[in-house]
Amino acid sequence: MYSIRLWAVRHASFFESLYRIFEPVIVKMQPLWKSIGYQRAEMPVSVLEKISKGLLFDCKMCGQCILSSTGMSCPMNCPKSLRNGPCGGGTRQRPL
């Protein structure tokens, strides 16, 4: 699992360009989504998103996705689950 995530992070530009290619296609399919119904279309898309992002980026589906800003590396992987928290599991120092 870690090797897949490492590969995905190293090839972040590929995923960014793939997103740029498919975004206009998805937007142009808006009449289809509207005819199907957004809630009905959301279910299979969210399942696909959860599986792919979980496999490639170890994504926790927290709803605060910043993969494109962090080089396709999910910051919610830290043991503390802090988006902007200290790295390495550091603990707070008590004053003497």
N, C-alpha and C positions, 0 to 999 in steps of 0.2 A: 504494500500500500504506500509506504513512504517513497519507494523508488518511482511510482507513478506520479505522486505529488511533486517530487523533485524534477521529474521530466516536464511536467506541466508548467512549473515555475520557470524553468530554463527556456521554455518555448512560449513565453507569455505573449510575445509579439504575434505569433501565429494565431493565438486565440483572439487577440484584439482585432486582427485583420479579418478573421472568420466572422466575428461579430459585426464588423462594419459591412461585410458583404450581405449577411442575412437580415440585418435590421430593416433595410428598405423593403425587402421582400415581405417580411412579416407585417410591416405597416401597410403595404399595398393590399394585403389580404384582409384588411379591416372589414370590408363588406361581408366576407365569409364569416369572420368571427361574430359580427353583429347578427347574421342570420342564424348561426348556430346557438348563439347566446354566450355572453362572456363567462358566466359562471360555469356553464357546461364545458366550454373550451379550456377553462383554467385548470380543471382537475388533471387531465392527462399531461398538460404542459408542466404543471408543478411537480408531478411525479417524475417526469423526464429530467427536469431541472434538478431535483433533489438527488437523483441517482448519479447524473453526470457530474454535478458540482461536488458531491460527496466523494466520488471516486477520484476525480482529477485534483481537487483543491482541498479535500478534507473539510468541506464547508459545513457549518453547523446550522445553516438556514435561520440565522438570527433576525433577519429582516433589516439589517444595517449593512448591506453588502457594499464593500469598497474594493473588490478584487481588482478592478481596473486601476485603482489608485495605488495599490500595494504590490504591483508586479505579479498579479494573479496568485498571491499568497494570502490565505485567510488569517487575519490576526486573532480570530476567536479560538485558535488552536492552543493558545497558552493555557496552562493549568488554572489560571485565575479567571479565564474568560473575560478579560478586560481588553476592549478594543484599543485603547491608547495607554495601557498599563505598562509597568516596568517589565523588561524582558528577563528571562532566565529564572523566573519564579522567585525573584528577590523579595525579601521581607522588609517591612518597615523597621527602621532603626529606632530604638527607644533612647530618649535623651538620658544621659547619666546624671 
